[in-house]
Amino acid sequence: MKAYITNRIYLMLFFCSITIMAQAQQKFEISGIVQDETGQPVPGVSVYVKDKTGIGTNTDMDGKFVLKDMPDTSI
């Protein structure tokens, strides 16, 4: 009986660790439009996450940008 309870505890800990690892790997995206002071879209603007090397993009012709697959720890 003691071995059965011990195995159940280990199994619960295992599933908890899988859940934690899955949550740690969630990714999301940020999107938006860069506009000037008159509300006109601004193409070709560099958009990046401050102090995060390699996380950035440029706006398209309509001033739109999307930062995809960002880890939840990046901002």
QUIHUMO-V372045 format. One record per residue. N is the residue number from 1. RES is the residue in one letter. OMEGA is omega in radians with two decimals (999 if undefined). Layout:
n & res & omega
N & RES & OMEGA
N & RES & OMEGA
This chain:
n & res & omega
1 & M & 3.14
2 & K & 3.12
3 & A & 3.12
4 & Y & 3.13
5 & I & 3.12
6 & T & 3.12
7 & N & 3.09
8 & R & 3.13
9 & I & 3.12
10 & Y & 3.12
11 & L & 3.10
12 & M & 3.11
13 & L & 3.12
14 & F & 3.14
15 & F & 3.07
16 & C & -3.14
17 & S & 3.09
18 & I & 3.12
19 & T & 3.13
20 & I & 3.14
21 & M & 3.13
22 & A & 3.12
23 & Q & -3.13
24 & A & -3.07
25 & Q & 3.12
26 & Q & 3.12
27 & K & -3.13
28 & F & 3.09
29 & E & 3.07
30 & I & 3.10
31 & S & 3.14
32 & G & 3.11
33 & I & 3.06
34 & V & -3.13
35 & Q & 3.04
36 & D & -3.07
37 & E & 3.10
38 & T & 3.13
39 & G & 3.12
40 & Q & 3.11
41 & P & -3.12
42 & V & 3.13
43 & P & 3.01
44 & G & 3.14
45 & V & 3.05
46 & S & 3.11
47 & V & -3.12
48 & Y & 3.07
49 & V & -3.08
50 & K & 3.10
51 & D & 3.09
52 & K & -3.11
53 & T & 3.06
54 & G & 3.10
55 & I & -3.13
56 & G & 3.14
57 & T & 3.06
58 & N & 3.08
59 & T & 3.10
60 & D & -3.09
61 & M & 3.13
62 & D & 3.14
63 & G & -3.10
64 & K & 3.07
65 & F & 3.06
66 & V & 3.00
67 & L & -3.02
68 & K & 3.03
69 & D & 3.13
70 & M & 3.07
71 & P & -3.07
72 & D & 3.12
73 & T & -3.02
74 & S & 3.11
75 & I & 999
